[in-house]
Amino acid sequence: MKLAVIFLCNVLIPVYVYGQNSCNSPLRFTCKDDTCIPLVRKCDGNPDCPDGEDELECTGSKAVCKACATCALNGYSELGYRCRSRCIPRRIFCSGANKICICDQECGYSCINPHSLCRGEVPLVENSYGHEIIRFDENHVRVKLRRDEIPKYGDLVRYKCRRGTRLVGPLPRCNGKKQWSNENPQCVDATCRGTPPLVRGMVKSYVTRNDRRISGYPIYGDKVKYICPQDHLLIGEAPMCTKHRTWSEDRQQCIVPCPKRDSESAFVAGIACGPNCITSADCDGRLICHCDLDCGRACVDKNITCGAAPTIQLANVTYTGYGAGQLARYTCEEGYYMLGGRVLLQCSGSGKWSGRLSTCIMAKCGNPDRSIEFTSGRVSLSNRNWYGSVAEFSCPSNYRMLGPPTRVCMENGQWSGGQLLTVCDLKDNVILCPDPGVPINGERIGKIFTIGATVTFECHNGYVLVGEAEITCLYFKQWSDNPPLCVDPAYHSSKSDIARTLYKSLSNLPDQSLTISRTISASEVNIFHYVIFIFDVSKSVTKKYQDFSSGIEFAKRLIDRLKNFGGVLKYSIIAYASSNKTQLEITDRFSTNVKEVIKRLDNLDSQVKEAVSELIEETRSGTATAKALKSLRDMMLFMEHDIRNDQTNDKCHVFLFTDGMHNEGKNPVEVRKEMQKIFGSNIEFYSISAQEDPSPEAFEELIGLASEPENYIYIEDIHLLSSYLDKVTDVKSDFSKCGQAGEVGLKHMALKRVVGGEESVENAWPWQALITKKASTIKDIYTLDGNQLGGGSLINDQWVLTAAHLFDRLKGGEDNWHESVLVHLGISIKPTSEDDMISSIRMYIPGEIIIHPRYDKNTLKNDVTLILLGKEYHRNMTSTYIERISYTFYIRPVCLPCMNSCLKESQLTDNDGKSLTGPGQDRCDIEEKILLENNAKVVATGFGDTSRKNEPDPRKKNIKLSKKLQQALLKIQDDQSCQDAIKYINEKQRIKYSYNTTLFCCLDPHDNGVDTCQGDSGGPVVREVLNQTSGVSCWVQIGLVSFGWGCGALRDDVHAYVPGFYTNVIKYIPWIKRKTNMTDEAKL
């Protein structure tokens, strides 16, 4: 630094002149990376420093414009910046085109053209390999100039230094003289040549750059990565190579994660504690540092053994690990449960097993006496109500039995036979809903069962109500839901229940085939499946670290199982206590990287280990489950928008691991229900817990966190969860069973009209077929005018049933006309492009179309056709021969009447219980009478026109075909009503229909004009049949959509809607059997 003296206006002014290439000046601001800018650029709104620190701490302040003391004499500032003529805003104005009075760096207010360009070469810097010119737009956003752009006034230059060096010093800028300032930064050595600090007890260490291992000299910003011995935890901040070419003073150490020593508890447990330690390096000889229960970290003999663990009668013991820390896990034999919850012993460093012992108690079901006796019945028990006991129910002669006549007490404390209670109901009960009974271990409030009546249920103290607490008698004399159960929370889920739940979670993921490991087709790349793991890491969880670690292991095992799926799987990890910490966002670029997801899970595991260590300061440890769910919803806002606009088929699968009730924030069950309402079938929640002896309130919350009760897994030991996952392929759903619908919306009678639009839930009707003509593209197949022919139903793995009039304009002419037709299965939403074509949809070319030989296209008599599926048609417009199709989660057959499928022999009885199928009685006639009884509830489905029409539209000008599968709840009308409607239709048109037993007609039960329409033709009309003995139901096809008058049309002679007419499938069963070679025994 030099001291100069100049005279200005007779005043002696000392001026300190600093080196032009130094940041060591009070007129410059130094950035964190040791580059610098003029001080006047600090707080000017433009972040000149790479991290923007020049714009921090600027609240209430702004850049100060100071005049240069020497500029008037030599035209240069102290820092070598060339200045222009001075000016004073609003007082001394500038001359010259485009010049204005602005603050010009350290020159003060000067006359500058702010658009002046610097055309000269950028100054060179040794050891650099390039540069970039930085400019700020009007919003103070940093912009990098393209190579073809010319720098202008105020632009800065930043240089790229070669490896091992870094940039320091002042940055050149374009000045008011249209030149680059003569400041020159430097690329200086940035390597750390010293040996990185050592960590006591480490296995090895290496240097990383951006989390990747490097070779060669470390440079500024590189960190040391230490590897600790197995079961040790690395804590502290990693040392970093500083800009001074030395290692930072940060230090890490390898420790054995463990809570603090509790000498008093150790003494009570009879454990002799070894010396304190941090790592095994603190221990002598063959001793190792080990987390020894209440002793905390202690030196123990690594070869210590505790021998065989104590026995518990009727329990099996399995061991994990060895030596000090070995675990003995107890599980009771089938039919027994552990009193007080799980028993887990641990081998202590003193050679003794530590932990509480318990007793295996035989499972006991609730006493069914009161439940059946309340409805005038009786029950006899073979072994009171203990596990394995058989309950046999009986009813008086004037009563009929609803529910299984025999039940067995199961290991989960519930009677077999499903949720349907066994009750006695009066046989002449023709105007009432059946008696719903009284839940075992519960009460029913309400004795009136007329249409519209409501009854409520509650459980005895200590039991949890599972199901709907209130049910209503609906107009067709069925309850809106099954009566609930009262469950004892002491019983964990059975092995088969857990396996089924895990299988369901997997089968709801991309490929819904029988083989879990099969890869889905590449076409599903636009359908995302989000797998979310939410872990409770509150204090109560960290006390049982083995459970938490087992949950992490389950998540890793599940991810490993899913790696064979070919679809787009994205993962997210959320940990919560009083607050949340998202370990991985579904929008993160690593969310599809399996290795990275596993790494994040391991990191979370390490963090929880760290939390149980005495060296880590404890934080708040509440359980705010609702906050975690709110965080998930915020993460999924993009999906919420797409769902509201009907733009996504994406699915979200949430696995929530928690040990009990929330104690902070909102009720998480309400938050889950809100999310379920928004995301619908696009989201599925599973809750998993191993809480010991949960309270009824906690049990109720844990069930409520799952989308449905069967999605809740209450397991005795989370450690067993992964083993169940390994066995889950043995629990396959048999998709060949007929009539097994998905969630159809009938529970609360939400069904409305096909005309007017009530969308079905995905997979609600897996036998639904869509029949179209071929086209040149996927889009044209589903959207081209006139390409949709109608609907149909899958009746087995070769044949589809539909209406004959669909093919009136196609058949004839060429012999292979049927090859111009396509049959679509597994479809609930019609794709509008190839990108929308999900893998559940399968397309088939008919091998043969068999139209009923007596079909009359003029009168629509015998309007029935069979389609033999011949080739599978691929989206690339090629086809392959098939012998039979493969059933999937989305493709299943419907049941047909007269095939011994749903209606069992025991159900074909009169009110006195006498069989109706004796000598001279035709079984099919009996089924027809039962299935087509007046006022029966039936459902029609299809992709047809959703607009209301009071008269036919023969030219099909105003058809509005539905993109989503629609469903309509209808009621069968009596023959006289159907005859009157036919008469009315015939008076309106030239073609004359006739009504006979091959038809039936239906109307909207709510008198709102619900109807089927054009495009629905050939689609199925089905009825649910409930087996009162087993409580199992299935759907039987009783009709085909055939014809009508308009769509939801009102008659003009009386105030009534015109019914739709449907082909009576029962009348064509013999013909169907002959053509398809189907037997009487359909699979159930």
VOZA-86682 format. One record per residue (C-alpha): residue in three letters; x negated, y negated, z. Coordinates in steps of 0.1 Angstrom, whole numbers, plus 5000, padded with zeros to 4 digits. Each point is the difference from the previous one (the first is absolute). Layout:
// residues N
ALAXYZ...
This chain:
// residues 1084
MET500050005000LYS498749654991LEU500849665015ALA500549724975VAL500849645008ILE502049794975PHE501349645001LEU503749944991CYS501849675007ASN497149895023VAL500750315022LEU497350255008ILE501650354995PRO498150335008VAL501050284976TYR499250375006VAL499350174967TYR500550385003GLY498850264975GLN502350044970ASN500050385002SER500650035038CYS503250045019ASN498449855031SER501749664997PRO502749835019LEU501549914966ARG500650364991PHE502350275013THR498550355002CYS502250304993LYS499850345017ASP498050144972ASP497449725003THR501049824968CYS501049645006ILE502249724986PRO500149625005LEU501649925033VAL502649784983ARG501550324984LYS500950145034CYS503749975008ASP500849884965GLY502550284994ASN497750214977PRO498450305017ASP496549974985CYS498450265023PRO500650374990ASP502050065033GLY501649655000GLU498449905033ASP499649644987GLU503849965002LEU500450145035GLU500649785031CYS501249724977THR503349945017GLY500649625001SER496749924983LYS499049964964ALA496849944980VAL498349675008CYS498749804971LYS496749835010ALA498049774978CYS496450084992ALA497549755015THR497450044972CYS502250034970ALA500049634992LEU496349994996ASN499150324981GLY503450154990TYR499250335019SER501450125033GLU497750145028LEU500850354987GLY498949934964TYR503649954987ARG500249744972CYS502649745009ARG502249774979SER501249645005ARG501549935033CYS503749895004ILE502549945027PRO503550154997ARG502749754992ARG497449715002ILE497150054976PHE501250174968CYS498150204975SER499349914964GLY499750264972ALA502550254985ASN501450265024LYS497949895029ILE501649975034CYS498849935036ILE499650335018CYS497750145027ASP497050144981GLN498450255024GLU497549825023CYS499849694978GLY503249865014TYR502749844979SER498849984964CYS501349944965ILE500450354986ASN501750174971PRO501450315018HIS500350184966SER496449944990LEU498250324988CYS496650155008ARG498750134967GLY496450075012GLU498650345010VAL500650125035PRO496849985021LEU498250335002VAL499350195033GLU497350255003ASN501050365009SER503649944989TYR501750194972GLY502949774993HIS502349745013GLU503649895002ILE501549654999ILE502749925025ARG502849754997PHE503149935020ASP503449954985GLU502749765012ASN501150255027HIS496450025014VAL499750364987ARG496450114990VAL499850084963LYS497050154982LEU499349844966ARG499950224969ARG496950004979ASP501549794973GLU501249735024ILE498049685005PRO499249895036LYS501449675011TYR499449755028GLY500050165034ASP499450374989LEU497650215021VAL497550274989ARG499650325020TYR497250244991LYS499950385001CYS496850125016ARG498350334992ARG500250295024GLY498149955032THR500349624998ARG502749745010LEU500849654990VAL499149715023GLY499849624996PRO502149724984LEU502250084970PRO499649794968ARG503149814990CYS501149804970ASN499649635008GLY501549684988LYS497149954975LYS501250314981GLN496950195013TRP499350285024SER498649885033ASN496450095005GLU500650225030ASN498650354997PRO500950295023GLN497850315004CYS500450375000VAL498050115030ASP499150345015ALA503050145019THR498750355011CYS499750135035ARG496650185002GLY500150105036THR501350345013PRO503749995009PRO500850035037LEU500450365013VAL503150135019ARG499550235029GLY501550354993MET500549944962VAL499650284975LYS498849784972SER500449654985TYR500049834966VAL500649664985THR503349924982ARG501149724977ASN503849964996ASP500450335019ARG497850194975ARG496750155008ILE497049834983SER496350074995GLY497249744999TYR499649695021PRO503149875018ILE501149654991TYR502149735017GLY503450145010ASP499050375000LYS500950205031VAL498750315018LYS502250315001TYR499450245029ILE501150365002CYS500850135035PRO500150365012GLN503350184996ASP502749905025HIS498149675007LEU501349664992LEU498149714986ILE500949675016GLY498849644996GLU499149784970ALA497650134974PRO496749814996MET499949794968CYS497149864979THR500249625007LYS499049724977HIS496949965020ARG498950344988THR500350165034TRP502550245015SER502849855021GLU500050075037ASP503350194998ARG499750355015GLN502050324998GLN499950325020CYS501250364998ILE502250085030VAL502250295010PRO503549854999CYS501650055034PRO502149825026LYS498549885033ARG499050255027ASP502750065026SER498150165028GLU503050035023SER502050204974ALA497050214992PHE499650095037VAL503750095003ALA499750224969GLY497050175014ILE497649894973ALA496349935008CYS498949724978GLY496649984983PRO497849684998ASN501449714980CYS498849954965ILE500749804968THR498450244975SER498350345003ALA496749825000ASP500849915037CYS500250365010ASP497250245009GLY499150344984ARG502850184984LEU502749785014ILE502149794977CYS502149695005HIS503650115000CYS503449845008ASP500850225030LEU503649935009ASP500349785031CYS496250005003GLY499949774970ARG496650024981ALA497950245018CYS497050234993VAL501150364997ASP498550334990LYS500750054963ASN500250385006ILE502549985028THR502950244997CYS503350015019GLY500950364991ALA503650104993ALA502649755008PRO502650075026THR503050204987ILE503649884999GLN502650274999LEU501750024966ALA497649754984ASN497250044974VAL496849815003THR497849884971TYR496549845003THR498549724981GLY496449895003TYR497450155023GLY498049935032ALA500849685019GLY503149854984GLN501550324988LEU503849994999ALA502450275009ARG503449944985TYR503150195013THR503150084980CYS502950195014GLU501350314982GLU503149964978GLY503149925019TYR498149835028TYR498849645006MET497449855023LEU501549845031GLY498849635001GLY498650014965ARG496750104984VAL497250175020LEU496549924989LEU497050105021GLN496449874995CYS496750165010SER498249765023GLY496249955003SER500150195034GLY501250324983LYS503749975011TRP503249974980SER501749675008GLY503649914994ARG503550095013LEU501650344995SER503750054995THR502650274994CYS501750144969ILE503849985004MET502550194979ALA502049774977LYS503649955011CYS502849884978GLY502949795013ASN503050195013PRO502650024971ASP502950105023ARG501549655004SER499549924963ILE502150294988GLU502450025029PHE500949634994THR501550124967SER501850305016GLY497350264990ARG497850245019VAL496350104999SER498150305013LEU496249985006SER497750304998ASN497349845023ARG501649695014ASN498549724979TRP496350085001TYR497850044968GLY501350284978SER503450015016VAL502950074976ALA503249805003GLU503150154985PHE503049774996SER503750094997CYS503249804994PRO503750075008SER502150154972ASN501649664991TYR496649844996ARG497450024973MET496350005008LEU497849724986GLY496350075002PRO498050325004PRO501750275021THR496550115013ARG497149785010VAL496650075014CYS498049785025MET496849884983GLU496649905012ASN500849624997GLY502950035025GLN502649984973TRP502650264989SER499650134964GLY502549934974GLY499349644992GLN501649685013LEU503650114994LEU501550095034THR502050325004VAL503549905009CYS503650134998ASP502449804978LEU503750044997LYS501050184968ASP503049784993ASN497849695002VAL500949864966ILE500149635007LEU496949975023CYS496350034997PRO498650325016ASP499249985037PRO496449875001GLY499350175034VAL497949885029PRO496250004997ILE498250245023ASN498649795029GLY502249714989GLU503449844999ARG502649894974ILE502249705004GLY503250024980LYS502750274995ILE501849864969PHE498850154967THR502449844975ILE498849824969GLY498249685010ALA499450115036THR496649975015VAL498350205027THR496849935018PHE497450215017GLU497549965028CYS497450235017HIS499550105036ASN497249845019GLY496650124988TYR501250104965VAL499649814968LEU502849954974VAL498850104965GLY502449914972GLU502949754998ALA501549895033GLU503349924983ILE501950184972THR503249924982CYS502750224985LEU500149934963TYR503050014977PHE499250344986LYS500050145035GLN496350035006TRP497849825025SER497649744987ASP497150195016ASN499350325019PRO500349975038PRO496649915016LEU497750225021CYS498849935036VAL496450105000ASP497750075030PRO496749804994ALA498050265019TYR500050234969HIS497649934972SER500750074963SER499950374990LYS497250124977SER502450054972ASP501549655004ILE496549844999ALA499050204970ARG503349904982THR499549635008LEU496450014987TYR501250184969LYS502649744995SER497449725003LEU497950164973SER502950094977ASN501149645001LEU496749904985PRO499349994963ASP500550354987GLN503150165014SER499150354988LEU499850335020THR496249994999ILE498849725023SER496649984984ARG501249964964THR499049684983ILE502749774987SER500049894965ALA497949704989SER503249824989GLU500749915036VAL497249755002ASN502449715002ILE501850165030PHE498149925032HIS500350215032TYR498849815031VAL498950215030ILE499949805031PHE498450115033ILE501049805031PHE498150085032ASP500949895035VAL496749915016SER501349865033LYS498450095033SER502250305006VAL498750154968THR496449935006LYS500350195033LYS500850314979TYR497449954974GLN500150364988ASP503649944989PHE499149694981SER497050174984SER502250304990GLY502449754983ILE497249854980GLU498950364990PHE503550074989ALA500149694978LYS496650104985ARG501350354993LEU503149874984ILE498049774977ASP497950294991ARG503150214991LEU501349714979LYS496949954980ASN501250264975PHE503049794991GLY499449834967GLY502349705007VAL499049665014LEU499750035038LYS499249705020TYR499250015037SER500349755028ILE498950035037ILE501549795028ALA498950015036TYR502049835027ALA500249935037SER501249655011SER499049884966ASN499250164966LYS496850054981THR500450124964GLN497150234992LEU501050034963GLU502649814980ILE501950184972THR499049714978ASP496350065008ARG497950124970PHE498850285022SER503550135009THR499850264972ASN496450115009VAL500350315021LYS496449985013GLU500549645011VAL503450095017ILE498350285019LYS497249765010ARG502549745013LEU501750285021ASP496650095014ASN499449645008LEU503349975018ASP499150325019SER496649845010GLN501849685011VAL502350195023LYS496950195014GLU498549665006ALA503149895017VAL499850285026SER496449915007GLU499249805032LEU497749784980ILE502949854980GLU502149745015GLU503650115002THR502649804981ARG503849985004SER501450354998GLY503749984995THR502150184975ALA501649774974THR501250254975ALA502349744984LYS497149784991ALA498350284981LEU503250074980LYS500349634993SER496450004988LEU500950294977ARG503049814986ASP497949694993MET497650234982MET502950134978LEU501649674991PHE499150064963MET501950335001GLU503049845017HIS500249754971ASP499850274974ILE502750215018ARG502449705002ASN499549964962ASP500350374992GLN496450014987THR498350285019ASN500150375007ASP497049975024LYS500250205032CYS498649935035HIS499350285025VAL499349885035PHE498450225027LEU500349845034PHE497950145029THR501049885034ASP500350145035GLY503149825012MET502249705005HIS499049644991ASN499549765028GLU499549684981GLY502049824973LYS503250104982ASN501650354999PRO498050184973VAL503050224991GLU502049704989VAL497049884979ARG499850344984LYS503750004992GLU499749654984MET497250134978GLN502050314991LYS502949784990ILE497749794977PHE497950274985GLY502650285000SER498850334986ASN496749844990ILE498750045035GLU499850295024PHE498949995036TYR498550295020SER499349955037ILE497550245018SER499550035037ALA498450225026GLN501249805030GLU500150225032ASP503550025014PRO501549704983SER502949815016PRO503450024982GLU499549634991ALA496650074984PHE501350314983GLU502949804985GLU497649734987LEU497650264985ILE502950164981GLY501349664990LEU496649914984ALA500550284975SER502249954970GLU502150305012PRO499750235031GLU498350284980ASN497249764991TYR499049985037ILE497350245011TYR499650065037ILE497050235004GLU498550145031ASP496449924988ILE499149784970HIS497050224995LEU502450274986LEU501449764974SER497250064975SER500450375003TYR503749974991LEU499149794970ASP497750284988LYS503050255002VAL502549774984THR499950174966ASP501650305017VAL503249795006LYS501249954965SER503549874992ASP501850244977PHE501249764972SER501950284983LYS502849995026CYS503049864983GLY502149705010GLN497349845023ALA500549624996GLY497849735014GLU501249695019VAL503349944982GLY501449725021LEU503150195011LYS499149985037HIS501749665004MET502050034968ALA498049734982LEU500950154966LYS502049774977ARG500450004962VAL498150104969VAL501949724984GLY498749705020GLY496950175012GLU499050195031GLU496550114995SER499050355013VAL496950055021GLU497150164982ASN500250385000ALA503749995012TRP501350214972PRO497050224988TRP502250194975GLN501049694980ALA499050014963LEU500049714976ILE500550104963THR498749774972LYS498950024964LYS496449994991ALA498349684991SER496549884989THR499049855034ILE500850065036LYS501649655002ASP502350084970ILE501050335015TYR501549835031THR500949664987LEU501050034963ASP503749924994GLY502050324995ASN497150235010GLN501550115033LEU502550284995GLY501150085036GLY499250215030GLY499850365011SER499050235028LEU497350255005ILE501650345010ASN496850225000ASP496449994987GLN501150044964TRP503549844995VAL501649665002LEU503849965001THR501649714982ALA503149884979ALA500550114964HIS501149664987LEU496549855005PHE498950184968ASP503049914977ARG497949784978LEU496850225000LYS501150364994GLY500450124965GLY497849954970GLU496550135008ASP499650325020ASN497549855024TRP502149695009HIS499650095036GLU496249914998SER501049634997VAL501350025036LEU498049945032VAL501050125035HIS498549805029LEU499750145035GLY498649865032ILE501249654991SER501749745022ILE498749694983LYS499749974962PRO496549884990THR499849704976SER496550074989GLU497450285001ASP498449835030ASP503250045019MET500250384992ILE499350175034SER498950365002SER503250125016ILE501849964966ARG499950294977MET501350004964TYR501250314981ILE501050084965PRO503050254999GLY499250344986GLU503750054994ILE503349805006ILE503050225005ILE503349824996HIS503150185013PRO501550184970ARG503549865006TYR498949645005ASP502349754982LYS498449664995ASN503449844993THR501750105033LEU496850075020LYS501250355010ASN497350235013ASP497649705002VAL497050205013THR496650094986LEU496850185011ILE496549894991LEU497150255001LEU496849815008GLY497450114973LYS497049765000GLU498549755024TYR499749674982HIS497049795010ARG499749625000ASN497450024971MET502950144979THR498650354999SER501850315015THR499150345014TYR502250315003ILE501350105034GLU501850315012ARG501249845033ILE499649665016SER498349955033TYR502149885029THR498649705019PHE501049765028TYR501949804973ILE501450294979ARG502350265016PRO503150184988VAL503649935010CYS502250285014LEU502850144978PRO503350135014CYS500850375000MET496350095003ASN499950085037SER497849695004CYS501649775025LEU503450145010LYS499350325020GLU502450295005SER500649885036GLN501249664987LEU502650154977THR502650055028ASP503449865009ASN500849815031ASP500250325020GLY496550104989LYS501350284978SER498050064968LEU501549874967THR497950234979GLY501850335005PRO501350244974GLY501749824971GLN498549665010ASP497749834975ARG497149845017CYS499749734974ASP503649905003ILE499649965037GLU496949794996GLU501849784975LYS502849945024ILE497649915028LEU497749784979LEU502649814980GLU502549945028ASN501849674998ASN498249705015ALA496750195001LYS496949785001VAL497950034968VAL497049814986ALA499349914963THR496649884989GLY498749854968PHE498149734981GLY503049874982ASP501749674994THR500449795032SER502449744986ARG503850025006LYS502250054970ASN503850014999GLU500050184967PRO497650224979ASP497149854981PRO499750244971ARG497449794982LYS497949985032LYS499349634995ASN500049895037ILE498350305016LYS497749915030LEU498250335007SER498550035035LYS496250025004LYS500550185034LEU502050315007GLN503449905013GLN502350205023ALA503749985006LEU502250145028LEU503350124986LYS503150185012ILE501750294981GLN503649924991ASP503050235000ASP501150154967GLN503149784997SER497849685002CYS497750144973GLN503050094977ASP501449645004ALA496649864991ILE499750224969LYS503449884989TYR499049645004ILE496750054980ASN501850184972GLU502449714996LYS497149774995GLN498150194973ARG500450214969ILE498150315014LYS502250215023TYR498450165031SER501650285018TYR499650075037ASN499550365013THR498050205025THR496749954982LEU500149635011PHE500449805032CYS500149635006CYS498649775026LEU500549645014ASP498149775023PRO501150095036HIS499849635009ASP502149894971ASN497349774986GLY499850144965VAL497050225004ASP499650204969THR497650174976CYS499449854966GLN498350034966GLY496550145004ASP501150215030SER501650274978GLY498850355008GLY498749905034PRO500850215031VAL502849965024VAL499050175032ARG501550085034GLU498150065033VAL500950345016LEU499250045037ASN499450345015GLN501749955034THR498250305014SER496449904992GLY500549634997VAL498250004966SER501549834970CYS499550014963TRP501549834969VAL502150194975GLN500749874965ILE503850014994GLY500349774970LEU498549834969VAL500749644991SER502350024969PHE502349714991GLY502149725014TRP501749674990GLY497649705002CYS497849995031GLY501749935033ALA503049884980LEU503349885015ARG503250134986ASP502349744984ASP503250175010VAL499450055037HIS497449875025ALA497750304999TYR496650094985VAL499750254972PRO498150315013GLY497150164982PHE500350354987TYR497550285006THR499450354987ASN500750275026VAL496750195001ILE501650295019LYS502150104970TYR496850044978ILE497950205025PRO500650334981TRP498949844967ILE496949845018LYS499150345014ARG500250174967LYS497849744982THR497449955027ASN499950365015MET500349845034THR501050235029ASP502449955028GLU497249955025ALA498749644996LYS497149935024LEU500749815031
